[in-house]
């Protein structure tokens, strides 16, 4: 009988989750039902938004149930199909991640698009993170050519594409990251870079003013905290802040102080808007048509941090919050290990 | 020679301004030049936004110069004109307030619109405050019939019109005010009312949840502070916050804490946008056509707090921050006292 090994959350974490709050379990799979497919996962995605799903309460997505298989983006290969749309060997993307073998309705599986890119790109630069960058800049902030764009977490999976999309649109771009190496990489892309480490609100405000002396039209907000205060202090008239995430807060058991200068929204007639990429997914084909050929042609740079093995998925997830990863964090599974 | 008595600011206030930081002065007026009009002011407007102009720095409007005539909305009667568009006896509106006699270019003066309302209504319900309420609800928050609308400072000049416009649009309205009498008045309009006095963020959050159990689609934000936290906690998906003012902060020498739960913007895919009514003034005729007939017909209720005499203008201004006024704060001038 086929089995699936999966990661389950065993306890609702307070603050930064601990590895011992995750466990590796195994379950037998029922025989494949009509309309289902079985997928051997090759790549799992771990993403910051998953922290919100570990809180036991509904934020914008359902919370993870304790002691049950977690889920998230994954790319894999169909190994058995009882749906005419899929055959063994097809590469697919779906949300039944955090496990080695997924068995699910074919309605919840999509074939990988056909571009000359590695399959895991559809979990990163051409997947949810990439679509998130594109949506925030274009559909939320309505970025215009020549504007001054600030991106936080700028060397991350989302931020690094936001930086490059803004540069490609002819914008002046400032990227904020947490190490000299990351800043150097950003400057190699053509952005100005600010290292936030060791800077309080005042120092960040000053650093942004130096990097963008004319101020900021668009802030692609991944972070929150002191950087949001500093960005607010540097807004231009009619600026737009696309709030993609506030990773600074994801692990806070108690809410911290909010920005002290929210009155800048008023003075600058500015807008701040939260968005969830899932609501914009109807535009994914537009995004893909625009960005995939550029990725395939090597015109878009993206990086991956790869952790090997299902059992290390929690470790990969936790690395998202240490700032040690570069670009998209992925887990690669050993295809030969799965019992399909 | 004609003279003008005016109020000047003598010192940049820290925190709540003091009366001794204002002074009454007098200046002689030059002979009327070609293209100018002389206006005997009958009504002066004092408004919360003027506090921002007393800070010595540019926010969204130029700061008041020290020892010079202050300005602001005023309604008066033309007493001399060297412009063919105006004749003695015409009632006009202009921005050379805080003085009894204004002499200025006719380009900066507009005739009062012709509706059956008292002239001072064009400084309140049919003037900048009214237009501010209408703009925030319609042009910023895109209020839709049947939505749930929260209005802070709901018994004030702006808020009370916002409440009535929202009710007239078929919305469910919750108004927040600072006394039982104000709350009773709001309930008389058909809104639910919440008295914010003595309530911390948690109690306000609970009170709003009781008043609007389905949550809030539109928040007309005049206040900031704990009420903003409470409103954020009660947002519905795709809510819009129109930031008209943050009066809670106008007199703070140091910025206070911001909202601790700004992540609700993200969870709720919500938008928060500051606006300045001056940028929307091209739509004033639309506002007037919609609202003036209803004011003239007595269908819109509005209140005025009237202080008598130019020398009491600073006192009237300061009352804006004590919460003692009801509706629009105005200064009425004794027409016979002016030396025109």
Interface residues (C-beta under 8 A of the other chain):
Chain A: X59 X60 X224 X228 X229 X243 X244 X245 X246 X249 X255 X256 X257 X258 X259 X260 X261 X262 X263 X264 X265 X266 X267 X268 X269 X270 X271 X272 X273 X274 X275 X276 X279
Chain B: X59 X60 X224 X228 X229 X243 X244 X245 X246 X249 X255 X256 X257 X258 X259 X260 X261 X262 X263 X264 X265 X266 X267 X268 X269 X270 X271 X272 X273 X274 X275 X276 X279
